[in-house]
Amino acid sequence: MQDGVVVDRRDAVVPALLRVQVPDDADPGAVEAEVLRAITASPGRAMTAELTWVPLLSRTEGPCLVLTYAVVLHGAAPPGRADDLTSHAHRAVTTALRCRFGATTRAAIRPARSREQLATCYRALRGSPRPMHP
């Protein structure tokens, strides 16, 4: 109970993969900072994120740099509606990156499904981007 009001808050934790396409001259550090800022400062939904760049899934395609991140989203979501977090994060990241890097910028986010994707997101959560054992 908060100030006489019952607060029904259900925290969700959603591991996901985020892929962004930005101009090839964009600094990956600036992209990462913009992504985190977009997710955590987005109006309308309180969220936090753990974010780790996955270099093996990143590449250059012509005039674009494609960066892939393992992201673990934390926020309030109704039971069974964790996709609300990913769709909100997608909108926030797309808007922020387009404002910063231009209209050709793209973003896609999807929940982690495979064992490898979940392991990558777990490493992002604990702050170690690479597997500890071969």
N, C-alpha and C positions, 0 to 999 in steps of 0.2 A: 504494500500500500504506500502511495506516495502523495502527500498533501491531501489525504482523504479520498483519493481516487485509486481504484483498483487498476493496476497496470498488468495486462496480460501480454507478456513478452516471451516469445519462444526464439531462442538463439539457434541459428542454423550454421553449420560449417559445410561449405561446398568447395571441394577440390575441383579445379577446372584448368583448361589450357586456353590461353589467350594468344591469338596471333594478330599482329598488327603489321600493316604495310605502310611505310613512310618513304619520303624521298631518300635516295641513297646518301645524301650528304647530311642527314639527320644524325645527331649524336645519340647512340644507344642509351647513354646515361641520362640525357635529357628526356628521351622517350619514356624511360622507366620512371623518372620523377613525375612526369606529366600523368602517367597512368595511375600511379599511387595517389597523386593529388586529386585526380578526377574521381576515383573511387571513394576516398575518405572524406572529401569535402563536398560531395554531391548533395544538393538540397533535396529534401523529401524522404531520404532513407539514410539512417545511420548504419554505415558499414565500415569495416576495416579489412585489410588484405595483407597477406604475406605474399611476396612476389620474388621469383627467381628466374633469371634469363636462362634459357635452354639453348646453348650455342649449337648443339648438334641438329636441332630442328629449325635453325635460322639460316637464311640464305639471301643472296642478292638476285633479283630478277629484273634484268634491264636497268631502268632508271630508279628502281625501287629496292628498298631494303625490307625484307620480311623478317621480323623478330618474333620469336615464340617465347612465352613465359608460362611457367607453372605458377598458378595463383590459388591461394586458399582464401575464399571469401568468408567473412564472419558478419552476421547481422541477423536482425529479427525477421522471421518469415513464418507464415502459417504452416502447420504440419503438412508435409507432402508437397509444399510449394517452393522448394529450394530454387527452382528455375526463376522465381521472381528476383532472386539475388543476381543471377547471371544476366537476365535481361536488363535489369537496372544498371548493372556494371557496364554492359555493352553500350547502352545509350550514353552513359556518362563518359566513357573512354572515347567513343567515336566523336562526340561533340568536342571534347577537349583537344584531341589530337588534330581534328580538322581546323580548329581555331589556331592552333600553334604551327602546324606543318602544311596546311593547305587542303584543298578540296579532294585531291587524289588519295588522301589517306583513308585507309580501311581498317576495320577491326572486326574480329570474330572471336567469340568465346563459347566454349562448350564444356559441359561437365566431364571430368575424367571418368573413363569407363573401364579401360583395360588395367591389368595389374601393373604394367610399366608406367602408365600415365598416373595411376594412384601413387606409385612409389616416387615418381618425380615430384608430385605435389607434396608428399610427405617430407621429402628432402627440403623443399621450399619452406615448409612450416618450421622445420627444425634448424634452418639456416645453413644447410650443407648441400650445395647444388649437385655434387657428384656422388655416386655410390661409394660407400666406404670399402666395399669388397668387390673384387672383379666378378 
